[in-house]
Amino acid sequence: IDTPGMYSLVPVTEEERVSRTIIISEKPKAVIHVIDAKNLERMLPFTLQLIEANLPVILVLNIMDEAERLDIKIDIKKLEKELGIPVVATVGVINKGINVLKDLIDTYTYSEPKKYKLDANLERYILEKVEPNLKNDYGVSKRIIGLWILQGDKEIIELVKKKDATGYKKLEESIDSLKKKYADPIGYVIAMLRQDISFKIASKCEISPKKIP
């Protein structure tokens, strides 16, 4: 299934909402996340969301020819290790790397990768409030469901109210107090934390002219 384009699992557009619904409901064998290899740092926050959601992600670094022309080199093996997911380099317009990707999809067996931690307050919320109080299957991790609730995702809130009414009430009690710990809106805080993680990963795995000592 080729879904409409997405930049986040917190939908802003109707296209993103449709795509998230498909990803959650289809229980896919693999989710192929195709990004522009020239913009690794900017694209990785969405990859981290997919990983947090416990989705079986394969990351595809496309347009590698343009990245190479700009003297951007990405250590694929190191990136795989950092993310804990398969990574494939491709040049889609000439089918370079596509057979490698097809073979990987055919043989892919999902194993849960490590999760990068956000900050102490959010991790405590997930561990003490989200995990114990959400009992049902949502097609994605309880962690990401809890973060979506925290970010005020109305669609997810209504879903959780239906599936875990008692759990949601217990979860709701902690949300206002948690938000008060931050000067900025919680969605912004979460986005900035993921961006910081992405910067650190990209710095380890990418060599470009601006990063050469």
N, C-alpha and C positions, 0 to 999 in steps of 0.2 A: 504494500500500500504506500503510495507516495502522498503523504499528507501535505496540507498547506504549510507554508513556511512558519517557523516559530523562532522566537528569540528568548522565550522564558516559559516555564511551566505555570506561571501565574498569568493567565491570559489577559491581554489588553484588547485585542481585536476578536471578532467573531471567528476568523480563520484559526487563530491560536486556540480558541475555546473548542472548536471542532477537532483540531489535531490532538489536544489533550484528552478529549473524550475517547477518541479512537485508540490512543496509546494505552489508556487505562482499561478500556473494555475489551480490547482484542487479545490481551495477554500474549504479546508477541514473543516469538523465539529470539528475535534480535531487533534492536532499535538502531538503525544506521544513522548516526549523527554526522552529517557532511558539513565541514567548515572550510573557510578560506585559509589556506596554510599561511598566507601573508599576515593574518591577524589572529595568531594563536592566543595571545593574552586576552584579547577582547572577546573571543568566542568561548573560552574555557568556562566562564561562569555557568553557561547553560549546560555544558557537559557535566559539571559538578552537580547541578540540579537533577539530571537524569540518573547519575550515580546514587545520589541521596535517596532517590525514589525507588531504589532497588530494581531498576529497569536493566535489561540485558543489553548494554550499550556497546556498540563498536564505533570507534571514532575514525572518521575518514578525513585525512588532510588532503583536500582537493586543490587544484591549480598549483601543484608543486613546481611546475615549470616556471611560473611567474615568480614564485618565492625564490627559486634558485637564481633567476635573472637579477634579483635584488640582493643576491649574496646572503640570503637567509637560509641557514642550515638548521634542521631540526633533528635531534637525536631521537629516533622513533622508539628504540628499545628503552631508553631512559624515560621517555614520556609514558610508555606502557607501564613501566614499573611505578612511576609516580602516581598514575591514575588507577592502576590495577585493572585495566581493561585493554582489549586488543586495539591496536592503532594501525591503520593502513594508509600509505601514501598513494595518491592517484593523480592522473591528469585525465579528467573525464572526457574531454573533447577528442582525444586520440585513443581512448580506452586503456591507457597505461595504468596498470595496477588493478584493473577491474576483475581480471581472472583470479588474482590473489584474493580479492574481496569476496568473490563468489565462492571460492573454495573454503574461505574462512566461515562464511555463513553456513555452508553445508555441514561443516564439522563443529560448529560452535556449541559449546556447552557452558551455560552460565554458572559462574561461581561469584559469590558476593564479594565485591572489592572492599577495601578499607574506606571508611568515611573520614573526610577531613572535618575536624571539629570547628565550630564557629566561635563562640565564646562561652565563658563559664555559666552565665545566666541562662543562655539559650539551651545549653547542653543539660543543665539541671532541670529546666522546664520539660525537655523531651524525656529525660530519664524518669523523673518523679511524677509528672502529670500526664504526658501523652501516652507513653508505653503502657502504664497500668490501666488506663481508663478507656482506651479504644480497643474493643474486643473483636470487631468484625473485619473481614477482608475487604480492602478497597482497591485492590489491583496494583497498589503501590505501597511503599513503606508507611508505617505509622508516623515516622519522623517527618516525612514531607507533608503528610496530612496535617500534622500539628503545626508546622510552619505556615501552611496555607491558611489555617484558621487564625493564627496570630496576625497574619497579613490582611485579614478581613475578607478573604475570598468567599463571597456570598454563596456561590454554587456549592462549594465544598462544605460550608457551614450547614446549609440545608440538608445536604446528604448525610452528614454526621449526626445531625439532630434526629433524622429518621432511623439511622442504623444503630446509633449508640447514644440515645437520649440522656440516660443517666450519666454516662461517661462525659458527655459534652458539658453538662451542668458543672461537673467537678472541674473540668478543664477550663471552663469560662471564668470560674472564680479566680484563677491565677493570672489571667491575661492582663487585666488592668494594672495590677501591681507590677507585673513584669515590664509593661510598656513605660511605666513611670521611672524605670531605672535608666532610660535613655533620653537624651536631649532631642534626638531626631526621630522621625517616624520609623516604626519598626521595620517596615519593608525596605526603607533606605539603609538601615543598619545591616540587615541581612545581605542586601546586595553588595554593600561595601566590604563586608567580611569575605564574601565569596570572591570579590574582585581582588582582594589582597592575597588570598590563597592562589588564585589564578596567576597573579604576577610572580609569585614565588616559584610556581611550577614552571612557568614559561622561562623564567630566568635561568633555571637549572637545565632546561632542555633545548633552548633556542640560542643560536649564535647569529647575530645580525650585525651589520656595520655599526649601528648605534651602540651595540653592547660590547664591541671588541675593545679591550683595554688599550 
